[in-house]
């Protein structure tokens, strides 16, 4: 006999709002380290290498947890896994807030990395409890609020750390995450497991996938500083290749694979991953370069802006990023995902090339950064929406997780390329990179982004509502 599962209870606006609050809170908690890294290095007496480790450990654990969370959410129910994941995140936030030294802070960041898995779990819940058209808008809202929360954390972390202490810059968003998690638990209807008849967890696939992602993130993080140690970099690349080969072989034979390679081979999934990677590389270059250009001394070619001024200059970009998610969701619903992605790519490529040509006034950078933030939000939201609604409901979590992991990798690659360009462009004995290093970075990012149109034009138009 087969068991017929009851249809899921419809999701109310209050539940969508609770997911949105959770997205804002987790986005803010995720972003507090980057703008305050110099302060943390001073207070905790960290070396530059230790500072680099602190800045990437959350991304590493996030890349690891996201596909696992998506798979478990598909199998055991999105709400059930989300609440447990947020318990780990809250514990990590509290550990970071109370950390007296670097090892404890690293532990807190490792636990906080679980927050990256919240987005695919949110998409599972939205997909199961809302009709297709409404789910696109809801996914856009949640994605946009996560991005907006990240920008809010970036802007507020410095003033909070300087005005109160570094402990409070972790504590305040953690309190918000706890409150939002309680609301989600109370307001979100329970969703049934997606595949009650599945075999057990694919532990070999999980271990090999984890090794692949961790090794890949380490290669990206350490590559720029390994010019004098090519053997170490070569060994990491060999280990990465071994993990990928082993994982592929195991997944092909598994009865219930961690990632169904047939799913990854579907055009709507792999195209979304490729586009997300390229677009996030293009986005992360100005994310890294624009604040650096603001801080270049005014007697050189920059503006000598303080940390507070830089935060103010980036505020329009934060607003644009938070609006892009809902706009992207509405656009995908009305015009189809391909049209939204194409428009976003054109806007981003034009803004990047414009920044390379004209960056002599603050308003040039403010407007350019805002347009790039808007375009990135439009593209990523449309791609996640397209992926989430083009696969079976039982595959929503793992499919969107693949896109989100690609987003993390794309940002890591773009930041490392930007850092390498600035390092190479800094004359000996000087702390100020040559202006040509910034121009080169913007041109490369613009060209790479423009090339993604070749893939975007092959996308299906997407369902219009």
MIKEDREN-337770 format. One record per residue: x, z, y of N, C-alpha, C in turn. Coordinates in steps of 0.02 Angstrom, whole numbers, padded with zeros to 5 digits, always signed. Example, Ala and Ser with C-alpha at 12.3 -4.5 7.8 and 13.67 -1.06 7.14 Angstrom:
residues 2
+00660+00390-00284+00615+00390-00225+00660+00390-00165
+00642+00354-00112+00684+00357-00053+00645+00394+00002
***
This chain:
residues 465
+00042+00000-00059+00000+00000+00000+00044+00000+00062
+00021-00033+00114+00057-00034+00177+00022+00011+00227
+00060+00043+00268+00033+00088+00318+00026+00052+00383
-00034+00054+00413-00047+00022+00476-00037+00073+00532
+00010+00059+00578+00024+00104+00633-00029+00095+00688
-00049+00150+00718-00097+00147+00773-00064+00114+00833
-00101+00075+00872-00071+00043+00931-00048+00096+00980
+00007+00084+01016+00033+00133+01063-00016+00146+01120
-00015+00208+01146-00058+00226+01202-00032+00192+01265
-00075+00162+01307-00052+00129+01368-00015+00178+01414
+00035+00153+01448+00075+00194+01494+00043+00193+01563
+00035+00252+01593+00008+00257+01660+00061+00249+01713
+00039+00243+01776+00086+00236+01832+00131+00297+01839
+00103+00356+01823+00143+00417+01829+00202+00415+01780
+00191+00388+01720+00246+00384+01671+00299+00335+01694
+00277+00277+01722+00325+00229+01750+00364+00262+01807
+00330+00300+01848+00364+00335+01903+00415+00385+01877
+00398+00420+01822+00446+00468+01794+00508+00432+01768
+00498+00374+01735+00556+00335+01713+00598+00312+01773
+00564+00293+01828+00599+00273+01888+00640+00330+01917
+00611+00390+01919+00648+00449+01943+00709+00463+01900
+00700+00455+01834+00757+00467+01789+00811+00415+01801
+00791+00352+01815+00840+00300+01829+00879+00316+01893
+00845+00338+01945+00879+00357+02007+00929+00413+01995
+00907+00465+01959+00949+00524+01949+01010+00507+01906
+01001+00469+01852+01058+00451+01810+01105+00403+01846
+01077+00357+01886+01119+00312+01924+01163+00350+01973
+01134+00401+02005+01173+00442+02053+01227+00481+02017
+01210+00511+01960+01259+00551+01923+01317+00507+01897
+01300+00446+01878+01351+00400+01851+01403+00382+01904
+01385+00381+01967+01426+00349+02019+01467+00397+02061
+01465+00463+02048+01495+00510+02096+01571+00512+02092
+01600+00492+02035+01673+00500+02027+01711+00449+02069
+01690+00386+02068+01729+00332+02100+01745+00345+02173
+01695+00361+02216+01713+00371+02287+01751+00435+02301
+01751+00482+02254+01785+00547+02266+01848+00554+02224
+01871+00500+02193+01930+00506+02150+01991+00533+02187
+02007+00511+02249+02064+00541+02283+02056+00616+02292
+01996+00639+02309+01984+00711+02317+01995+00748+02251
+01969+00720+02196+01977+00752+02131+02051+00753+02110
+02087+00700+02126+02158+00699+02109+02196+00753+02146
+02178+00765+02209+02211+00818+02247+02193+00887+02220
+02129+00899+02210+02107+00966+02191+02128+00985+02120
+02130+00936+02075+02148+00950+02005+02219+00931+01989
+02258+00912+02040+02329+00895+02032+02338+00842+01978
+02301+00787+01983+02304+00734+01934+02355+00681+01954
+02387+00653+01904+02430+00595+01916+02387+00533+01923
+02416+00477+01948+02376+00415+01951+02350+00393+01883
+02390+00402+01830+02367+00383+01763+02308+00425+01741
+02310+00490+01756+02254+00534+01739+02192+00516+01779
+02203+00497+01842+02146+00476+01883+02114+00413+01855
+02155+00366+01831+02128+00305+01801+02089+00321+01738
+02113+00368+01698+02078+00388+01638+02010+00419+01655
+02008+00461+01706+01945+00491+01727+01895+00439+01750
+01920+00387+01783+01875+00337+01811+01844+00291+01759
+01875+00287+01699+01849+00241+01649+01816+00276+01589
+01826+00341+01581+01802+00373+01519+01727+00369+01513
+01691+00373+01568+01618+00368+01565+01597+00297+01543
+01632+00246+01569+01616+00178+01549+01630+00167+01475
+01685+00196+01450+01701+00188+01379+01647+00218+01335
+01628+00280+01349+01576+00311+01308+01508+00278+01319
+01496+00253+01380+01433+00218+01392+01428+00154+01353
+01483+00116+01350+01484+00055+01311+01474+00069+01237
+01498+00127+01214+01491+00146+01145+01420+00169+01129
+01391+00209+01172+01326+00239+01157+01269+00189+01165
+01274+00142+01213+01217+00100+01230+01188+00061+01170
+01228+00023+01132+01198-00012+01076+01171+00035+01022
+01204+00093+01013+01181+00141+00963+01113+00169+00984
+01107+00187+01049+01044+00213+01074+00988+00161+01068
+01004+00099+01085+00954+00046+01080+00930+00036+01008
+00977+00036+00961+00959+00027+00890+00918+00086+00865
+00938+00147+00881+00900+00205+00859+00832+00208+00892
+00828+00186+00956+00763+00185+00989+00716+00135+00957
+00743+00076+00937+00702+00028+00901+00675+00057+00836
+00717+00097+00803+00700+00121+00736+00658+00184+00737
+00677+00232+00779+00645+00298+00776+00597+00313+00833
+00593+00268+00882+00548+00279+00939+00588+00293+01002
+00571+00257+01057+00609+00262+01118+00608+00330+01151
+00549+00361+01154+00544+00426+01187+00583+00479+01150
+00577+00480+01085+00612+00531+01045+00687+00528+01057
+00716+00467+01055+00788+00461+01064+00807+00474+01137
+00766+00451+01185+00782+00460+01256+00788+00533+01274
+00740+00574+01253+00742+00645+01270+00804+00678+01242
+00822+00662+01181+00882+00692+01151+00945+00667+01186
+00946+00604+01205+01003+00578+01241+01011+00612+01309
+00955+00623+01344+00958+00656+01409+00980+00729+01403
+00967+00760+01347+00991+00829+01337+01068+00829+01336
+01097+00778+01304+01170+00772+01303+01197+00759+01373
+01163+00714+01410+01184+00698+01478+01181+00760+01523
+01127+00798+01518+01120+00859+01559+01176+00909+01543
+01191+00915+01478+01246+00960+01460+01312+00935+01490
+01323+00869+01487+01384+00841+01517+01388+00852+01592
+01331+00844+01626+01330+00856+01699+01347+00928+01716
+01321+00974+01677+01335+01045+01690+01408+01061+01675
+01435+01032+01621+01506+01043+01606+01550+01016+01662
+01533+00956+01688+01572+00927+01743+01566+00971+01806
+01506+00997+01819+01496+01038+01878+01536+01103+01876
+01544+01130+01817+01579+01195+01809+01653+01187+01791
+01676+01125+01782+01743+01113+01757+01797+01143+01802
+01841+01186+01774+01896+01213+01815+01958+01170+01814
+01962+01122+01767+02022+01082+01760+02004+01013+01733
+02055+00971+01727+02044+00902+01706+02018+00896+01634
+02046+00931+01585+02020+00923+01517+01946+00937+01511
+01922+00990+01545+01851+01007+01542+01810+00953+01578
+01835+00929+01634+01800+00876+01670+01795+00812+01628
+01849+00796+01592+01847+00738+01547+01794+00746+01493
+01788+00807+01466+01736+00820+01416+01667+00809+01446
+01657+00834+01507+01593+00824+01540+01577+00750+01551
+01628+00711+01570+01617+00639+01580+01602+00603+01515
+01634+00625+01461+01619+00595+01396+01546+00606+01377
+01521+00667+01388+01451+00681+01373+01405+00643+01420
+01423+00639+01484+01382+00602+01532+01376+00528+01516
+01426+00501+01482+01425+00430+01465+01364+00410+01425
+01332+00458+01393+01271+00443+01355+01215+00417+01399
+01220+00428+01465+01166+00408+01510+01157+00332+01512
+01209+00294+01498+01203+00222+01501+01152+00196+01449
+01143+00234+01395+01095+00215+01345+01023+00227+01365
+01012+00259+01423+00943+00273+01444+00905+00210+01463
+00940+00160+01491+00905+00099+01513+00873+00061+01455
+00909+00044+01401+00874+00009+01347+00818+00049+01317
+00824+00115+01315+00770+00157+01290+00710+00153+01336
+00722+00152+01401+00667+00144+01449+00632+00077+01439
+00672+00024+01425+00643-00042+01414+00601-00044+01350
+00623-00007+01299+00583-00003+01238+00514+00027+01253
+00514+00081+01291+00451+00115+01308+00406+00070+01349
+00434+00037+01399+00395-00007+01442+00366-00065+01401
+00407-00093+01358+00385-00150+01319+00328-00131+01271
+00332-00071+01243+00282-00051+01193+00216-00028+01224
+00218-00005+01286+00159+00026+01315+00126-00015+01370
+00155-00072+01389+00126-00113+01442+00119-00186+01419
+00071-00222+01447+00066-00294+01433+00128-00330+01459
+00137-00392+01434+00199-00429+01448+00211-00437+01523
+00160-00457+01562+00170-00468+01633+00188-00403+01669
+00153-00349+01655+00166-00285+01688+00234-00257+01666
+00253-00270+01603+00317-00243+01580+00376-00275+01617
+00370-00339+01636+00423-00371+01675+00433-00336+01742
+00378-00321+01775+00382-00287+01840+00411-00217+01831
+00387-00181+01779+00411-00113+01768+00485-00112+01751
+00508-00159+01710+00579-00163+01695+00619-00176+01758
+00593-00219+01801+00627-00232+01865+00631-00171+01909
+00576-00132+01911+00575-00071+01951+00626-00021+01926
+00627-00009+01860+00673+00039+01831+00745+00017+01842
+00760-00048+01831+00828-00074+01841+00850-00066+01914
+00804-00084+01960+00821-00079+02031+00833-00007+02053
+00793+00039+02027+00802+00109+02046+00866+00138+02017
+00887+00114+01957+00951+00136+01930+01009+00114+01976
+01006+00051+01997+01058+00025+02042+01056+00062+02109
+00995+00072+02135+00988+00109+02197+01013+00180+02192
+01000+00212+02135+01026+00280+02125+01101+00281+02124
+01131+00229+02092+01204+00225+02092+01233+00219+02161
+01203+00179+02203+01227+00172+02271+01216+00236+02311
+01159+00270+02299+01147+00334+02333+01200+00385+02313
+01218+00386+02249+01271+00432+02227+01337+00415+02259
+01352+00351+02265+01415+00330+02296+01418+00352+02369
+01362+00346+02404+01360+00363+02475+01361+00438+02487
+01330+00477+02442+01322+00549+02455+01376+00591+02424
+01412+00564+02374+01461+00606+02338+01515+00634+02385
+01542+00592+02428+01595+00614+02473+01573+00670+02520
+01518+00659+02559+01495+00713+02603+01478+00778+02566
+01448+00773+02506+01431+00834+02468+01495+00869+02446
+01543+00830+02420+01606+00861+02396+01645+00893+02454
+01645+00860+02512+01681+00888+02569+01644+00944+02603
+01577+00939+02606+01537+00990+02640+01523+01051+02598
+01514+01042+02533+01501+01098+02488+01562+01107+02442
+01564+01069+02388+01622+01069+02343+01613+01014+02292
+01666+00999+02255+01661+00948+02203+01613+00969+02148
+01604+01034+02140+01557+01058+02089+01486+01037+02104
+01467+01039+02167+01398+01023+02186+01383+00948+02182
+01435+00906+02188+01421+00834+02183+01401+00814+02112
+01420+00855+02062+01395+00845+01995+01330+00884+01983
+01325+00944+02012+01268+00988+01998+01203+00960+02026
+01204+00933+02087+01141+00911+02117+01108+00854+02079
+01144+00799+02062+01111+00748+02022+01093+00771+01952
+01132+00818+01924+01114+00844+01858+01048+00881+01860
+01037+00920+01912+00972+00954+01920+00916+00903+01924
+00928+00848+01960+00878+00795+01964+00865+00763+01896
+00917+00753+01857+00909+00725+01790+00867+00772+01746
+00880+00836+01750+00842+00885+01711+00768+00882+01729
+00753+00881+01795+00684+00878+01817+00649+00814+01795
+00684+00757+01802+00654+00693+01782+00643+00690+01707
+00689+00718+01668+00681+00719+01595+00620+00759+01575
+00609+00816+01608+00549+00856+01593+00485+00816+01608
+00486+00780+01664+00427+00739+01682+00415+00684+01631
+00469+00650+01610+00462+00597+01560+00434+00625+01495
+00458+00683+01475+00434+00715+01413+00360+00732+01417
+00336+00752+01476+00266+00772+01484+00220+00712+01494
+00243+00661+01530+00198+00607+01551+00202+00545+01506
+00257+00535+01471+00266+00475+01431+00230+00482+01364
+00185+00436+01346+00155+00438+01280+00206+00425+01226
+00194+00453+01167+00240+00443+01111+00232+00372+01085
+00289+00343+01066+00287+00277+01036+00306+00283+00963
+00273+00245+00919+00288+00250+00847+00355+00219+00832
+00386+00239+00776+00449+00205+00755+00437+00131+00747
+00488+00091+00765+00479+00019+00763+00482-00010+00693
+00524+00019+00650+00533-00009+00583+00535+00046+00531
+00478+00074+00513+00479+00130+00466+00506+00113+00398
+00506+00049+00379+00529+00030+00313+00602+00011+00309
+00638+00018+00363+00709-00002+00364+00751+00041+00317
+00807+00012+00297+00856+00051+00259+00889+00101+00306
+00936+00141+00278+00968+00192+00318+01012+00163+00372
+01044+00208+00409+01087+00188+00464+01149+00152+00437
+01168+00099+00469+01227+00059+00451+01289+00094+00478
+01311+00147+00445+01367+00186+00470+01432+00147+00474
+01450+00106+00423+01512+00066+00431+01508+00019+00492
+01450-00013+00502+01443-00056+00561+01448-00017+00626
+01419+00044+00626+01422+00086+00686+01494+00106+00702
+01532+00126+00651+01602+00147+00662+01644+00088+00687
+01635+00029+00656+01675-00029+00677+01655-00054+00746
+01590-00052+00762+01569-00072+00829+01597-00023+00881
+01596+00041+00865+01624+00091+00911+01698+00079+00923
+01735+00065+00869+01805+00051+00876+01818-00011+00918
+01776-00063+00908+01784-00125+00947+01775-00112+01021
+01721-00077+01039+01706-00065+01110+01758-00020+01143
+01777+00033+01109+01826+00079+01137+01893+00043+01147
+01916+00005+01097+01979-00031+01103+01976-00083+01159
+01919-00119+01164+01912-00169+01217+01916-00137+01286
+01882-00081+01296+01884-00049+01361+01954-00022+01377
+01990+00002+01326+02058+00025+01338+02104-00033+01356
+02095-00091+01323+02135-00149+01341+02124-00169+01413
+02060-00170+01434+02044-00190+01503+02071-00139+01553
+02067-00075+01536+02090-00023+01582+02166-00020+01588
+02201-00033+01533+02273-00023+01532+02313-00087+01543
+02281-00145+01536+02318-00208+01540+02358-00217+01604
+02330-00202+01664+02369-00214+01725+02434-00174+01729
+02438-00116+01697+02498-00075+01701+02545-00083+01642
+02531-00131+01599+02570-00138+01538+02618-00197+01540
+02632-00223+01600+02678-00279+01604+02747-00262+01577
+02767-00199+01585+02833-00178+01560+02831-00155+01488
+02771-00152+01458+02764-00131+01388+02720-00180+01351
+02743-00242+01343+02701-00293+01311+02686-00277+01239
+02730-00240+01204+02717-00225+01134+02656-00180+01126
+02647-00133+01172+02589-00088+01169+02525-00128+01179
+02526-00171+01230+02467-00213+01242+02454-00259+01183
+02507-00289+01155+02498-00332+01097+02469-00295+01038
+02492-00233+01027+02466-00193+00971+02391-00178+00981
+02371-00162+01043+02300-00150+01056+02258-00212+01043
+02284-00270+01062+02247-00332+01051+02240-00346+00976
+02293-00332+00937+02289-00341+00865+02236-00293+00835
+02236-00231+00858+02187-00183+00834+02116-00207+00851
+02108-00232+00912+02042-00258+00933+02020-00315+00888
+02065-00361+00875+02048-00418+00831+02029-00394+00761
+02064-00343+00736+02048-00316+00670+01979-00284+00669
+01963-00246+00721+01896-00215+00725+01842-00269+00727
+01851-00321+00768+01801-00373+00774+01791-00409+00707
+01846-00425+00674+01842-00459+00609+01806-00416+00558
+01826-00352+00554+01794-00307+00506+01721-00296+00521
+01704-00288+00585+01634-00277+00604+01591-00337+00586
+01616-00398+00600+01579-00458+00585+01566-00465+00510
+01618-00450+00470+01610-00455+00397+01559-00404+00371
+01561-00343+00397+01515-00291+00374+01443-00307+00395
+01434-00331+00456+01366-00344+00480+01333-00402+00442
+01374-00449+00420+01346-00506+00382+01319-00484+00315
+01346-00430+00287+01327-00408+00220+01279-00349+00220
+01270-00316+00278+01229-00255+00280+01156-00272+00271
+01121-00229+00233+01049-00238+00223+01011-00227+00287
+01032-00179+00327+01001-00166+00392+01057-00157+00443
+01085-00212+00469+01145-00208+00511+01133-00172+00577
+01187-00142+00603+01183-00110+00669+01164-00161+00722
+01195-00219+00720+01178-00276+00763+01167-00336+00718
+01107-00362+00717+01093-00421+00678+01126-00481+00712
+01178-00509+00680+01214-00565+00711+01170-00625+00722
+01116-00631+00684+01069-00685+00696+01034-00675+00763
+01023-00612+00782+00994-00598+00848+01043-00618+00903
+01107-00599+00895+01157-00616+00945+01166-00692+00951
+01153-00728+00896+01162-00800+00897+01103-00837+00930
+01048-00801+00943+00992-00834+00975+01010-00854+01046
+00993-00915+01067+01014-00939+01134+00993-00894+01191
+00931-00866+01188+00908-00825+01243+00949-00760+01249
+00979-00738+01193+01019-00676+01195+01091-00691+01216
+01124-00740+01182+01194-00752+01199+01202-00781+01269
+01154-00822+01291+01158-00848+01359+01151-00793+01410
+01106-00745+01397+01098-00688+01443+01162-00647+01446
+01195-00638+01388+01257-00600+01387+01312-00636+01426
+01319-00701+01415+01371-00740+01451+01359-00737+01526
+01296-00750+01546+01281-00749+01618+01290-00680+01648
+01270-00628+01613+01279-00560+01638+01352-00544+01648
+01394-00564+01600+01466-00552+01606+01495-00586+01667
+01481-00651+01675+01509-00689+01731+01484-00662+01798
+01419-00649+01802+01390-00625+01865+01418-00556+01884
+01428-00513+01834+01454-00446+01849+01528-00448+01866
+01565-00496+01838+01634-00506+01861+01634-00526+01935
+01590-00574+01952+01586-00595+02022+01564-00539+02068
+01520-00495+02045+01495-00440+02087+01548-00386+02096
+01583-00370+02042+01629-00313+02045+01690-00326+02089
+01708-00389+02098+01765-00404+02141+01752-00381+02213
+01696-00400+02245+01683-00373+02312+01668-00298+02313
+01639-00273+02258+01627-00201+02255+01692-00163+02263
+01746-00190+02235+01812-00158+02241+01848-00178+02305
+01842-00241+02326+01882-00265+02382+01854-00247+02450
+01787-00249+02458+01758-00238+02525+01775-00169+02552
+01766-00114+02514+01786-00048+02541+01861-00046+02558
+01903-00078+02517+01974-00080+02531+01989-00117+02596
+01952-00170+02608+01962-00208+02670+01938-00169+02731
+01884-00132+02723+01862-00088+02778+01916-00037+02796
+01953-00013+02745+02002+00041+02756+02069+00016+02780
+02082-00049+02778+02146-00076+02804+02153-00057+02878
+02211-00034+02899+02220-00013+02969+02199-00067+03019
+02172-00045+03075+02148-00092+03126+02205-00131+03158
+02265-00103+03158+02321-00140+03188+02349-00194+03141
+02322-00198+03081+02339-00252+03035+02287-00307+03042
+02242-00311+02993+02187-00360+02996+02121-00328+02975
+02121-00260+02966+02062-00225+02943+02027-00188+02998
+01995-00132+02981+01952-00096+03028+01968-00021+03031
+02013+00004+02988+02032+00074+02990+01974+00121+02981
+01924+00103+02941+01864+00143+02933+01877+00206+02891
+01844+00261+02909+01848+00323+02870+01800+00318+02810
+01804+00368+02766+01759+00369+02708+01686+00371+02728
+01671+00411+02780+01602+00414+02804+01579+00348+02833
+01623+00316+02872+01605+00251+02901+01595+00198+02847
+01638+00199+02795+01631+00151+02741+01563+00160+02706
+01545+00223+02694+01479+00236+02664+01422+00209+02706
+01428+00217+02772+01376+00190+02817+01374+00114+02814
+01433+00082+02812+01436+00009+02809+01406-00018+02744
+01411+00021+02690+01386-00001+02625+01311+00013+02616
+01281+00049+02663+01211+00068+02656+01164+00007+02650
+01171-00047+02690+01127-00105+02680+01132-00133+02610
+01191-00132+02581+01198-00155+02512+01161-00111+02463
+01160-00045+02476+01122+00000+02433+01047-00015+02437
+01023-00028+02497+00952-00044+02505+00936-00110+02470
+00979-00160+02479+00967-00225+02447+00968-00219+02371
+01014-00179+02344+01018-00170+02272+00956-00137+02244
+00930-00087+02280+00871-00052+02255+00808-00095+02259
+00806-00142+02307+00749-00187+02313+00753-00245+02264
+00813-00262+02242+00822-00322+02201+00787-00317+02134
+00786-00257+02105+00755-00249+02040+00681-00267+02040
+00640-00234+02082+00570-00252+02085+00558-00325+02104
+00598-00351+02152+00590-00421+02173+00607-00467+02114
+00660-00451+02077+00678-00492+02020+00625-00491+01966
+00595-00431+01953+00542-00427+01904+00481-00467+01924
+00461-00462+01987+00404-00501+02012+00419-00576+02010
+00481-00595+02030+00499-00665+02029+00500-00694+01959
+00527-00655+01911+00527-00678+01841+00456-00687+01815
+00412-00643+01836+00342-00648+01813+00308-00709+01842
+00323-00726+01904+00287-00780+01938+00320-00848+01928
+00387-00850+01932+00422-00914+01932+00462-00927+01868
+00471-00876+01827+00512-00882+01768+00583-00856+01780
+00615-00834+01727+00681-00803+01734+00734-00852+01758
+00732-00915+01734+00784-00963+01753+00786-00974+01828
+00728-00979+01859+00726-00991+01932+00757-00932+01970
+00742-00870+01947+00769-00811+01982+00845-00807+01973
+00869-00819+01912+00941-00817+01899+00977-00871+01939
+00950-00930+01940+00982-00985+01978+00986-00968+02052
+00931-00942+02080+00932-00923+02151+00983-00869+02164
+00987-00819+02120+01035-00766+02129+01107-00790+02127
+01122-00836+02080+01190-00863+02074+01209-00901+02137
+01163-00942+02163+01178-00981+02223+01191-00934+02282
+01150-00882+02291+01159-00834+02346+01227-00800+02339
+01244-00777+02279+01306-00740+02269+01367-00784+02280
+01367-00844+02253+01424-00888+02261+01434-00905+02335
+01379-00919+02371+01385-00935+02442+01412-00875+02482
+01388-00815+02465+01411-00755+02501+01485-00742+02488
+01508-00752+02426+01579-00740+02410+01625-00789+02445
+01607-00853+02445+01647-00903+02479+01647-00890+02555
+01590-00868+02581+01586-00853+02653+01632-00794+02671
+01634-00744+02628+01678-00687+02640+01752-00708+02640
+01768-00755+02595+01837-00780+02594+01855-00815+02659
+01807-00851+02688+01820-00890+02748+01814-00848+02812
+01766-00801+02813+01752-00763+02875+01745-00689+02857
+01792-00648+02880+01789-00575+02867+01825-00537+02923
+01818-00562+02984+01854-00533+03040+01814-00480+03077
+01750-00472+03061+01708-00422+03094+01671-00382+03041
+01652-00321+03059+01617-00277+03012+01553-00309+02987
+01516-00342+03032+01452-00370+03012+01460-00424+02959
+01517-00460+02959+01528-00510+02908+01529-00477+02838
+01565-00422+02833+01570-00388+02768+01505-00354+02750
+01471-00325+02799+01408-00290+02785+01356-00339+02758
+01347-00395+02793+01298-00444+02771+01317-00476+02704
+01381-00493+02697+01404-00524+02635+01394-00477+02576
+01412-00413+02583+01405-00365+02529+01331-00354+02512
+01288-00352+02562+01216-00343+02550+01187-00402+02511
+01207-00463+02530+01182-00522+02495+01206-00523+02422
+01268-00502+02411+01295-00500+02342+01258-00447+02301
+01245-00389+02331+01207-00337+02295+01137-00360+02278
+01105-00395+02325+01038-00422+02313+01040-00473+02256
+01088-00520+02260+01092-00572+02209+01107-00544+02140
+01152-00495+02137+01168-00464+02073+01106-00431+02043
+01069-00395+02084+01009-00362+02058+00957-00411+02034
+00949-00466+02071+00901-00518+02050+00921-00547+01982
+00986-00564+01974+01009-00596+01913+01004-00550+01853
+01032-00490+01860+01034-00444+01802+00963-00425+01782
+00919-00411+01831+00850-00393+01814+00816-00450+01777
+00823-00511+01802+00792-00569+01770+00819-00580+01700
+00884-00570+01690+00914-00580+01624+00892-00527+01575
+00891-00463+01598+00868-00410+01554+00794-00421+01537
+00754-00439+01587+00683-00452+01575+00672-00509+01526
+00710-00563+01536+00704-00620+01492+00722-00602+01421
+00777-00563+01413+00798-00543+01346+00747-00496+01314
+00723-00448+01352+00677-00398+01325+00612-00429+01301
+00589-00481+01336+00524-00510+01320+00529-00571+01276
+00589-00591+01255+00597-00650+01213+00612-00633+01141
+00622-00568+01126+00634-00547+01057+00576-00506+01032
+00575-00492+00968+00523-00449+00940+00527-00380+00971
+00470-00346+00976+00470-00279+01005+00519-00233+00969
+00525-00241+00903+00569-00198+00865+00643-00210+00880
+00659-00265+00916+00729-00281+00934+00742-00271+01008
+00693-00246+01046+00701-00240+01118+00762-00198+01137
+00770-00140+01104+00824-00094+01123+00893-00124+01110
+00904-00151+01051+00971-00176+01035+00986-00239+01075
+00935-00282+01087+00947-00343+01126+00966-00328+01198
+00929-00283+01230+00945-00265+01299+01010-00225+01303
+01026-00187+01249+01089-00151+01248+01148-00199+01249
+01143-00254+01213+01197-00304+01213+01209-00330+01284
+01155-00343+01320+01161-00367+01389+01193-00314+01433
+01172-00251+01425+01198-00198+01468+01271-00182+01452
+01290-00186+01388+01361-00176+01371+01403-00232+01402
+01376-00294+01400+01411-00350+01432+01419-00337+01506
+01369-00307+01537+01373-00289+01609+01431-00242+01622
+01438-00190+01580+01493-00142+01588+01560-00177+01581
+01567-00220+01530+01630-00255+01519+01646-00302+01577
+01595-00337+01603+01605-00381+01659+01630-00344+01721
+01600-00286+01735+01623-00247+01792+01695-00224+01782
+01711-00202+01721+01779-00179+01708+01830-00235+01718
+01814-00295+01694+01859-00352+01703+01868-00368+01777
+01813-00371+01814+01817-00387+01885+01858-00337+01925
+01848-00273+01911+01886-00221+01947+01960-00226+01931
+01976-00238+01866+02047-00243+01848+02079-00304+01880
+02044-00360+01882+02071-00419+01915+02082-00406+01990
+02034-00374+02021+02040-00358+02093+02100-00313+02106
+02107-00261+02065+02163-00215+02073+02230-00250+02062
+02233-00294+02013+02295-00331+02000+02312-00377+02059
+02261-00409+02089+02273-00453+02146+02301-00414+02205
+02271-00355+02219+02295-00315+02275+02365-00289+02263
+02379-00269+02200+02446-00244+02184+02498-00300+02192
+02482-00359+02166+02528-00415+02172+02537-00438+02244
+02485-00428+02285+02488-00451+02354+02514-00399+02403
+02538-00342+02379+02565-00290+02423+02641-00298+02429
+02666-00312+02489+02739-00321+02497+02777-00257+02479
+02838-00265+02458+02880-00208+02441+02891-00164+02503
+02881-00099+02493+02889-00052+02548+02828-00044+02591
+02774-00077+02576+02712-00072+02615+02655-00046+02572
+02607-00013+02604+02547+00010+02570+02487-00036+02582
+02497-00087+02623+02442-00132+02643+02450-00199+02608
+02401-00220+02568+02405-00286+02536+02401-00341+02588
+02429-00399+02572+02423-00457+02616+02350-00479+02618
+02329-00505+02675+02260-00528+02682+02244-00583+02632
+02294-00622+02612+02282-00676+02564+02259-00650+02497
+02276-00587+02480+02254-00559+02416+02178-00551+02415
+02150-00529+02472+02076-00523+02476+02044-00592+02473
+02073-00640+02510+02045-00708+02510+02045-00737+02440
+02101-00728+02405+02106-00754+02337+02053-00723+02291
+02043-00657+02298+01993-00623+02257+01923-00650+02269
+01905-00658+02332+01838-00684+02348+01829-00755+02323
+01881-00797+02330+01876-00867+02308+01868-00870+02232
+01909-00832+02196+01905-00832+02122+01835-00809+02100
+01810-00755+02130+01745-00729+02111+01690-00780+02126
+01695-00814+02184+01645-00864+02202+01646-00923+02155
+01706-00946+02136+01712-01003+02091+01685-00986+02022
+01703-00927+01996+01678-00907+01930+01603-00901+01930
+01575-00871+01983+01503-00864+01988+01469-00932+01989
+01496-00978+02029+01465-01045+02034+01466-01081+01967
+01519-01071+01927+01523-01104+01862+01468-01080+01815
+01442-01019+01826+01389-00994+01782+01325-01035+01788
+01319-01076+01841+01260-01119+01847+01256-01168+01788
+01313-01185+01758+01313-01230+01701+01276-01200+01642
+01281-01134+01635+01244-01100+01581+01172-01087+01603
+01162-01068+01666+01095-01051+01690+01046-01110+01684
+01071-01169+01696+01027-01227+01693+01003-01243+01623
+01036-01215+01572+01015-01226+01502+00967-01172+01477
+00954-01120+01520+00906-01068+01500+00836-01097+01495
+00795-01066+01453+00724-01083+01455+00695-01057+01520
+00643-01088+01543+00614-01068+01608+00587-00998+01607
+00567-00974+01549+00538-00907+01546+00464-00910+01556
+00430-00859+01530+00358-00857+01534+00336-00839+01604
+00290-00877+01632+00261-00862+01697+00193-00830+01687
+00178-00781+01728+00114-00746+01722+00068-00765+01779
***
